[in-house]
Amino acid sequence: MWYGIPSILSRFIGYIMNFTLPIFFAQPSSTADVTQLYAAIPFLNILFTYGLETAYFRFSQDKDKKTLYNTLSVSLIISTLLFSSILYIFRADIANVLGVANHPEYINWMIWIVLFDALCTLAFAKLRQENRPRKYAFVRLAGIMVNFIVVIFFAGILPNYLSTHTTNSLNNIYTRFDKIDFYFIGNICNSIITFILLFTEFKKIKFSFNFTLWKEVMKYSYPLIIAGLGGMINDMLSRLIYQHVVNLPTEEAKNELGIFGNIFRLAVLITIMIQAFRMAAEPFFFNSSKGVDAQKTYARIMKFFVIACCFMFLVIGLYLDVFEWFFITINHPKWIEGLSIVPLLALGNIFLGIYYNLSIWYKLTNKNLYGAAITVAGAVLTIVLNIVLIPKLHYTGAAIATFCCYLFMMIVSYKLGQKYYPVPYAIKKLIAYIVLVVLIYFTHLGLNKLYDNHLWFSLITATGLLLFFAWFVSKIEAKELAKLPVIGKYFNK
C-alpha cells in the first residue's frame, strides 16, 4: 500500500498533466513533438541505467550492500556523464532523426531529463531495497507536483492572464517560448528537484570501486539491457516511427501521431497500476524467494493482480463515452478520433502486466538471457507488424501490433517459466476473468447501439455491469478476500 498508492497517485498526476494536452491544444498535430520525444526518452533510460536497478536488488541478497551501492553508483555516474556528452555532441543529428530539427532545444532538454533521471535510479532502488517507502513516496510526489505546477501555470493559467495584461513584463519572456515547451521544462524541474531531494543518498556514496563485483553484476545485467530495449520497442516503437511510415503529408502524419499519443494516454491507466505494482513487487519477489511457499505466494499475487487489471479494463472500456463527451464539450472534437481502439490497447497492457509478473522466473533463476530472447522476439514481431499494418490501418494497425506482441510474450514466458520455475497459477480462473470482462465490454457496446449511444443510458449500464463484475468476483473469491486485512471481515460469513 505504501508503495502502490503514492506511485499510483504520482503517476495519476502525471497522467492528468499529459491529459491537459488535448485541453490546451485544439489541434493534435501541436502535440506530435512531445509524443515523439517521450517515445525516445525510455530507450535512453534503458541504455543509461543498463539493468543496474534489478541487479542491485539481486546482488544485495548475498553481497555487502555498501560495497555494492558504491561500486554501482560510481559506474552509473561515470557512464551517465559519458553518454550525456555523446548525446550533446550529436544533438543536431538526433534532432533530424527524430523529426524535430526546427526545435533543437528539445534535444538539450531531453539530455538533461535523462541525465538526472539516470543518476537517481540507484538512490530510488536503495530506498526500495531498504524498505523506506515513505521517503520514496515523498520524493516521487514532490517531483511530479513541481512538474504539474509548472505545466499548468505556464501552459494553462499564464496565457489567459497575459491575454488581458499585454504590457506585463512577463509577456516579453513568455513570447520566447511555445506553449508546448513548458511540458519539457516542467519535466526538467521534476528531475532536478528529485535529484536534490535524494542528495542524502548521494552523500553516502564513497568513490570506491570493486572491479570483480562490477564484472559479476555486468554479466548478470547485460541481458536485462537487451530485454529492456526489446520492451521499449514493444511499448514505444509505434509512436517513435509512426509519422515516418504512415504515408501521409507531414502535417497529417503529425495530426495522427498526436491523436495516437492521446489514445495511448487513455490505455496507460492500466500501465499506471502495473508500474505501481512493480515498485513494490520486484524487491518483495526477491526477498521472499527463499520462503517455503514462495511459488504459492506468487500465484496468489498474480490472481489479485489480474482481477485488479480487469477492473481497470472495465473502467476504461465502459466509460469511453465520458471522454468523448468531454472533448466535444471543450470544442476539441478532433481528439475523439480513434477512441474505439482504446480497449484493445488496454487489454494488451493487461497481457504486459501479466508478463511482468511471470518474468520473475528468469530473474530468480539467473536465466536473464531467456527474458532477453522473449523481448527481442516480441520486438521483431512489433517491428514487422507496425511496418506492415500502420500504412494500411493507421493507429488501429499500431494497436493490433501492440496487442499481438504482448499476447505472444505472455504466452511464451508462461510456458518457459513453468519449465524452469513452476508456479501453480490458477490459469483457468484467470482466463475466465479476462474473457468475462471482454464479454461485458461487448455487451455494453451492443446495448449502446440499441439506444443510439445515449450518454446517460451508457453511464447507467456501465455502472451496472461494473457492479455485476464486482459481485461476481466477491462470490468466487470470498475465501481469499476473507483473509485480507480491513475488508476481510465483510467476507468471513
N, C-alpha and C positions, 0 to 999 in steps of 0.2 A: 504494500500500500504506500509506504514511504517513497519508494522509487516510482511506482506506477502513477499515482495521482499527480505529483509535481511534473513528471515527464509528460503525461497527457496534457496537463494544463499549459506547460510551456509550448508544447507542440501545437496545441489548440490556439493559443495566442498567435503563434506564427502563422497558423492556418488562416485565422481571421485577418491578419495583416496581408497575407497574399490574396485573400478573397476581396480585399479593397481594390485590387487592380481593375476588376470589371465595374466597380463603382466610380473610380476616379477617371477611368478611360473608356469612352464610349466605343472606340474602335479597337478591336482585339489586336490589330497589327501593331498598335503602340506598345504592346507588352511583349512582342516577339523576342526582343533582345534580352529581356530578363529571363524568359523561358530558356533561351539558347545558352546564356552564361551559366544559369543554375543547373543546366544539364551537364555542363562541363566540369563544374567545381567538384562533384562527388568523385569523378575519375582522378582528379588531382589529389583529393584527400586520401584515396587508397594508396597512391604512389608515395605521398609524403609520410604516411604512417606505417606503411609496409607490414601490417599484421602485428604490430608491437602490442596493441591493446589486448588481444586474445592471448598472445604469447606471455604477457605479464601475468594474466590470470592463471595460465597453465603452469608456469615455472615458479610462481610464488607458493605453490603447494609443497615443493621439496627443495627450494633454493633459499639462500639468505636473502630476505626481502630488501634490505638496504643495498646490498651489492647489486642485486638485480635492478632495482629502481635507478641507482646511479649509472650503471652501465647503459641501460636502455635510454635514459634521459640524455646522456652525453651523445649517444648515437643519433637520437632524434633531433637534438639541437643542431648538430653539425650538418646532418643531411637536409634539414629544413632550410637552413641558410644557403646551402649549396643549390638546392632545387629552385629556391626562390630567385636566386641570382640568374640561373639559366633561363627561367621564365621571363625575367625582366630584360635580359639581353635580346631575346627573340620575341618580344611583345608585339612588334609590328606584324610579324609573320603569323602569330597566333590570332591576332585581330582579323587578318584576312581569311584565315581558315574558318574561323567562327562566324564570319559574315558581319562583323561589327567594325569594319575598317573606318567608318565615319565617326566612331566613338572609341578611339584608342585608350582613353582614360578608363574605360570599363575594364581593360586588361590589368591596368595598375591596381585598381580597386580589388579585382579578383585575386591578385597575388597577395595583397595584404590580408584578405579574408582567409585564404588558405594557409598562409604563414602562421597567423595567430591561432587558428583552429588546430593546426597540427601540433604546435607547441603545448597546447592544453590537453592533448589526448591522454598522455600518461598520468597527468595530475588528476584527471577525472577518473581514470582507471584505478588509481591508488585510493581515491575516496570510496569507490565501489568495493574494492577488494577488502578494505578495512572496515566495511560496513558503516559508513558515515553518510547516510542518505540525506540528513538534514542540510549539511553544508552543500552537498551535491545539488540538492533541490534549490537552495537559495541562490547559488551561483548561476545555475541554468535559468531560473526565473528572472533574476536581475538582468542578465544579458538580453534575454528576449524582450523584457519590458522596455529597456532602453531602445532596442530596435523598433519596437512597436510605437513608442512615443515619437521618435524621430520621423518615422514614415507618416504617421497620422498628422503630426503637426505641420511638417514641411510639404507633404504632398496633398493634404486634405484641408487643414484649417488655414494655414498661411495664405494660399492662393485666394481664398474668399476674402480674407482681411485686406490683402494688398489691392484687390479689385476696387475697393472703396477708399483706399488710402494711397493713391498713386504717388504722392510726394514723399512717402515714407522712405527713409534711407535704406531700409531693408530691401526695398524694391530693386535697388541697384545691384545688390548682392544676389538676390533671388533670381533675377533675369539671366544670370550667367549659367544657370542650371536648367536642364529639362526636369519636369516633374518626376520622370521615371528614375532619374539619377539618385533620388533620395532612398530608393529601395536598396541600392548598393551601399550608400553612405550609412544608412541605418544598420546594415549588416556589419560594416566595419566597426561602428561604435559598439555593437554587440560583442564582437570578437575581442576588442581592446579591453572593454570593461570586464569580460570574463577572464582574460589574462591577468588583469590587475587583482581581481578577487581571489585568484588562485596563487598569488605570489608567495603566500606562506608555504605552499607545497614546493615551489621552485627554490625557495631558500634552503630547503632540506637537501637539495642535490649537492653532492660532493663530486668534484670532477675527477673521479677515479674510474678506471675502465678495465674490466675483466675480459680480455680478448677471448679466452677459452669459452667463457659463458656466452659471450656475444655470438660466437660461431655456432654454438649449440642452439641458441634462440633463432638465428637466421635459418638454420636447417629446418627448424620447425615452422617458421613463419613464411618462408618464401612461397609455399603452395597457397597460403592464405592471400597473398598478393594476387596470384592468378585467379583464385576463387573470387576475391573482391572485385577485380576488374571485370570478370565474367558477370558477376552480379550487377555491376553498374551498367554493363552493356544491356543486360536484360531489362533493367529498370529505366535507364535514361536514353538509350540509343535512339529510340523513335523520335524523341524531341530534339536530340542533337543533330540528326540527319534529315529531319522532316522536310524543311524547306529546300534541301538540296536534291531530293529525289521525287518530289511531288509533281513535277512537270507543270508548274503554273508560273505566271509572271511574278516577279519579286513581291509586289505589294499583296497579291492574292495569297501567295505562299506564307507571308508573314501573318496575314489575317487568319489563315487556317491554323498556323502554329500557335497563335495567341489563344484561339478557341480550344485547341487540343490541350494546351497547358492548363486552361481552366477546367476542362473535363477531368484531367488528372488530379487537380486540386480537390475535386469532389470525391473521387475514389480514394484519395490518400487519407481520408478519415480513418479507414481501416489500418493504413500504414502507421498512423499516429499510435494506435493501440499496440501494434506489433512492435514498434520501436520502444515504447514504454515497457512492454513485457520483456524485451531482450535486455534492457538495462538491469533489471533485477534477476532475470533467469540465468544469464550466462555465468556470473560468478556463483550463483546457487547451484547450478548443474555441476560445476567443477568441485565445489566444496562438499556436495553430498554424494559424489560419485563412488566413494568407498563405503557408503551405507549398505546395510543388509538388504533393504528393499528399494534400492535406488531405481531400478527399472520400473517397479510398480508406481513409484512416485512420479517418474517421467510420464508414464501412461496416464495417470490421473490429471497431471497438469495439462497434457495435450487435450484431454476431453473438455476441461473447463475453458481452455483457450479457444477451441473450435466453437463451443457454444457462444462465447463472447463475440467471436467474429461473425457468427450467424446473426446475432442481434444487430451488430453494426451494419451488416449487409442489408437487413430489412429496414433499418432506419434510413439508409441511403436510398435504397430502391423504392420503398413505399412512399417517400416524401419528396420525390423529384419534382412534383408539381409545385411545391413551395418555392423551389429555386427558380422554376420557370416564371411563376407569378412575380417573384422579386425582381427579376431582370426586366420584365415587361413594365412593372410599376415604376422603376427608376429610369424608364425610357432608354434602356440599352438592350433592345431585343436581339441584336446580333450574337450576344453571348449565350443564348439558349440553344444555338445550333449544336448538335452532337450529344445532347443530354441523354439520348436513348442508349448510348453505349457505356454510360457510367456503371450500370450493374455488371456488365461483362468485365470491366476493369476491376470492379470491387471484388468479384468472385475470383479473378486471377490473383488479386492481392491476398485473399484468404489462402489460396494454394501456396503463395510465397511465405506466409506466416507459418503454415504447417511445415514447409520445407525448413525454415529456420529452427523449428522445434526438432525436426528429425536430424538436423545436421550435427546434433550433439554426439552422435555415434562416432563420426570420424575425428572429432576433436578429442574425445576421451580415449580413443584407441590409437592416437598418433598416426592416423591414415589420412592426413590432410590432402594428399595428392588425389585421393578419391573425390574429395569435395571440390578440388580444383577441376578435375576432369568433368564432373557433373555440370559445374557452372560454365565451363568452356563449351561443352556440348550444347547447353542452353543458349549460350551466346551465339554460337554458329546458327542455331535454329532461329534465333531472334533476328540476326543479320539477314538471313535468307528471306524470311517471311516479311520483314519490313521492306526490303528492296522489291520484292515481288508484289506485295499487297498494297503498299501506300500509293503507288501511281494509279492503281485501279480503284481502290476503295477509300483512299484518303485516310482520315483518322479512324474510320472503322477498321481498316486493314491493320493499322498500328495496334488497335485494341485487341484484335484477334491474335496478332503475333505475341503480345504480352500474355494473353490468356494461355495460349498453347505452350509457350516457354515454361511458365510456372507450373502448369499441369505436368509437363514432361519431367521437370526437375523433382517435383514432389514424388512422383511415382518411382523414379529411378533411385532416389535417396532412400525411400522406404524399403525397396527390395534389397538394396545393398546393406542397409542398416540392420535388417532382420537377419542377414547372413553373418555379419561380423559383431554385432552388439544387439541381440534380440531384446525388444521391449514389447510387453504384452498390450499394445494399443487396442482399444475397442473399435476396430476398423468398421465393422458393420454398423455400429451405432453412429459413428462419426459420419459415414457416408449417408446414412439415413437423415441425419440432421441437415446436412448440406442440400440433399435432394429436396427435403421438405421446404426449406426456405426459398429455394428456386421455384418450386410449385406455388408457394404463397405469393411470390412476386408476380408470376404469370396470372394467377387468379385475380390479383388486384388490377393488373393491366386489362384483363378481359372485362371485369366489372366496370372499369372506367370507360371502356369503349361502348358499353351498353348505355351508359348515362352521359355520353358526349363529353367526357373529361371535365365534369363539373367539379370545381375546386373543393367545395365543402363535402360533397359525396366522397371524393378521393381521400380527404383527410379522415373522415369518419371510418371508412372501410379500412384504410391503412392502420389506424389505431386499433380497430377491432382485430385485424389479422395479426398485428404485433402482440396484442394481449393473448390471442389464442396460442401463439408460439410460446410465450412465457408460461402460460398454464400447462401446455404440453410438456415442456422441459421440467417444470416443477413436479409433475406427476412421475415422469420417467426417472428423474434424478433425486427423488425425495430422500432416499437413504444417504446419498452423498451430500446433499445440501444440509441435512441434519447435523453433519459433522463440522460444518463451518461455524466460525465464531459469529456472534451478533445475530445473524439471520437464522442460525441453526435451530433455535428454539421454536421457530414457527413451523418446522417440519418434523419435529420429534414425534408427533402423533402418527 
